[in-house]
Amino acid sequence: MPLAVYEKFPRSDSAYTDHRDVRAYFEKKSHKKLPRYCRFLKKSIDARHKNDIRVVLSVRFSDHDFREEIEHPGLTDLKRPDEKTGKRVVVCGSGPSGLFAAATLSSFGIKPILLERGRDVDKRAADIERLKKDGIFDLCSNVQFGEGGAGTFSDGKLFSGVSDKRRELVLRTFVKYGAPKSILYESHPHIGTDFLRKVIRNMRQDLENQGVKVLFERKLSDIEVAGGKLVSITHCASFNGEDPEKIPCDALVLAIGHSARDTFTMLYEKGVEIELKPFAVGVRIEHLQENIDRSQFGDLYQNEILRPANYKVVTATSTGRKLYSFCMCPGGEVVCGSSEREGVVTNGMSEYARDKVNANSAMLVGVDEHDFGNTSWNAGILFQQDLEKKAFAAGGKTYYAPAQRVSDFHEHKKTEKWGNVAPSYLPGVTMSNLWDILPSEVAKTLDEGLSLLDGKIRGFNDPDAVLTAVETRSSSPVRIRRNENGESISISGIYPTGEGAGYAGGIMSSAIDGIRQAEVLLDKLFS
């Protein structure tokens, strides 16, 4: 039976992180000696009442050492077959869904070929730094493309609304490869981009040691279908489309991410059924993190146990649309998420410490076929591209992003100077009027919604807060349709997986979907 503490502040951080202090607390409270081993199950902050903030901590004591299950997780509960199979599987994409699919397959003796159109995580980090410093954009290696997927250069959030037994397996696997153990019990776990890069590298190296062949800078360029079934795939050099190589294969796990627009087009032309899907667009908003802390925690806002504060907000507006926050990054920065030339996209990123000056979040408004103007499968992609090109032009055609103070946005006028919030986006921003870029209904919803949200988080409508455009990649604009067995409804042997296929949103749900799809594939291969 787990034990729990519901304690009032302030107390030292060790009271909630050090096993010895926790043991002493519960032994004093229960007046008895407890078993040797202690495992934290959940830690959260109850800040509903600013004058009565509490820590909620639940733990389990046992004579059993928990380290074995944490450090050596099994990736699936499936029964391992006795026989071997000579089936060849290709996994396309090394984001969380692709990595966990490959790891699950490998643990059953299927050593897939893992294709990644971008570069390994270390080269990728250098390419992104060059973009931030010198404005040099790399089509093959950026925030969207490369080892680890788009989530590698984010906040590394691991909380999700998905309820699935595989969630614990994903968390323990991350810890195995170097993530902080605190992600196992925090109510809103995150790794941070700095830890996540190490985790991704370690996981890939382990897969290679197991016999998985990883090919970087290789893009899925073609598929061959016979009798409604996949028989081979072709991959080529990502940067110029040359050096094609055909691989006969029995199954393809499509974990291509939400920004592989050229791959979506190729698949559609080859007969893979893809449909239009609603998504959301908007901007990044930046506040001083200290102001968010003060608003969320009141007089205790400087307490190190509490900081940095996050938020999740939503409000209805008179436009009939909602404005909501997404991918909130405490103590982080706004980054360039472009993956095509002459297009500007924003994203958010935090390191594990979350210790930078600004807080940022996407502020999004839902869009659908009525905004796109037609119902073709790629209408959402074209809508995204149009916004991204407008942002690129407004930013000065140098991958600078257009940005505006909140007060100027409300007044529909171009910003002339910054206030107490300095934009963090690099390589830089151009003072702009975002009404010239955003769709009318999106801008109106943002305009009204920011004022309404000030009633939920004091100071949210800060006149000096910065809006940076444009956020278009919050989720996939398409869905690659699959049946109840996880396969493409049009071509047998293709397994659409993860966020890009339209079946997940974020690191955790994508990883879970990767494991689930691998399990479905394994069941078919060994049946």
Salt bridges, closest charged atoms under 4 A:
GLU7 OE1 - ARG11 NH1 3.79
ASP18 OD2 - ARG20 NH2 3.06
ASP46 OD2 - ARG48 NH2 2.70
ASP52 OD1 - LYS8 NZ 3.97
ASP52 OD1 - ARG54 NE 3.21
ASP65 OD2 - ARG67 NH2 2.66
GLU69 OE2 - ARG39 NH1 2.77
GLU69 OE1 - HIS64 NE2 3.49
GLU71 OE2 - LYS181 NZ 3.69
ASP77 OD2 - LYS165 NZ 3.99
ASP122 OD1 - ARG201 NH2 2.71
ASP127 OD2 - ARG119 NH1 2.78
ASP127 OD1 - ARG130 NH2 2.46
GLU129 OE2 - LYS132 NZ 3.30
ASP138 OD2 - ARG119 NH1 2.72
GLU147 OE2 - ARG204 NE 2.61
ASP155 OD2 - LYS157 NZ 3.35
ASP155 OD2 - ARG354 NH2 2.40
ASP164 OD2 - ARG166 NH1 2.82
ASP164 OD2 - ARG516 NH2 3.09
GLU168 OE2 - ARG39 NH2 2.62
GLU208 OE1 - ARG204 NH1 3.61
GLU217 OE2 - ARG119 NE 3.43
ASP222 OD1 - LYS270 NZ 3.18
GLU224 OE1 - LYS246 NZ 3.31
ASP243 OD2 - ARG218 NH1 3.26
GLU245 OE1 - HIS235 NE2 3.74
ASP262 OD1 - ARG117 NH1 2.94
ASP262 OD2 - LYS219 NZ 3.17
GLU273 OE2 - ARG481 NH1 2.75
GLU275 OE2 - ARG479 NH1 3.67
GLU275 OE1 - ARG481 NE 3.91
GLU290 OE2 - ARG294 NH2 3.14
ASP293 OD2 - ARG307 NE 3.27
GLU304 OE2 - ARG307 NH1 3.48
GLU333 OE1 - LYS132 NZ 3.22
GLU340 OE1 - ARG261 NH1 2.95
ASP368 OD1 - HIS370 ND1 3.19
ASP371 OD1 - ARG321 NH2 2.92
ASP386 OD2 - LYS390 NZ 3.49
GLU388 OE2 - ARG261 NH2 3.03
GLU388 OE2 - ARG473 NE 2.92
ASP408 OD2 - ARG405 NH1 3.55
GLU411 OE1 - LYS413 NZ 3.19
GLU441 OE2 - LYS444 NZ 3.69
ASP447 OD1 - HIS410 ND1 2.50
ASP464 OD1 - ARG405 NH2 2.56
GLU471 OE1 - ARG284 NE 3.06
GLU487 OE2 - LYS524 NZ 2.85
GLU499 OE2 - HIS258 NE2 3.92
ASP513 OD1 - ARG482 NH2 2.94
ASP513 OD1 - ARG516 NH1 2.88
GLU519 OE1 - ARG166 NH2 2.69
